[in-house]
Amino acid sequence: MLLRLMFALTALVLAHGLPVDRGDTDTSTQLIQLKALVEDLKIITQDQAHRLTVAEKELKELKDVPKVAFTASLGGNGMVKAVSGDKALIYKDIITNVGEAYNSETGMFTAPVNGVYYVRFTANGPNDGAISAMLYKGYEKVMIVHEQPSGEGSDTASNGATLQLVKGEQLHMKLWVNTQIWDNSNRHSTFTAFLLYAM
């Protein structure tokens, strides 16, 4: 639209010259038209500047959202059991930790921004006892995977959900009392979370 008006204005001046250049005595109509075109150009330019400002703001907001994704396994080569009470699970074998929101020393994932996150976890263990893993948000139990002994070999259970988290809220895993979980370098028992979108 802006280019069309600029071309129209240029064509008008080229075709007829400015009224003062032609020596016209009746120039008021043409001057009014010329002023109207200039005002239209100003309005369009202001509108485009506003749109550009909005687009730049939205782009900056997208760039400012941190990239968050992690996956870790229990690691090691053996069994973890909870005998006298629930036991904290610390996933030390980090596979991915974009944004450094997961702490492999504490087992805590801390939401860096308000948003919706996807969380998934698996628990593996031999079939001679029940296996489990519980997801907590702070002190609140969110969900669990649990598998009773089923025969020869080993069993694996998994669960996942989208969770709305406030900046600073923490997720961590626990082993249910009187259950077990197992892992080795093949990473059977894992904990994963990533940011779907900020809010």
Secondary structure as UniProt FT lines:
FT   HELIX           2..16
FT   HELIX           19..22
FT   HELIX           28..64
FT   STRAND          69..73
FT   STRAND          78..82
FT   STRAND          87..89
FT   STRAND          93..98
FT   STRAND          102..103
FT   TURN            104..107
FT   STRAND          108..110
FT   STRAND          115..126
FT   TURN            127..128
FT   STRAND          131..137
FT   TURN            138..139
FT   STRAND          140..147
FT   STRAND          154..165
FT   TURN            167..168
FT   STRAND          170..175
FT   TURN            177..178
FT   STRAND          179..183
FT   TURN            185..186
FT   STRAND          190..198
//
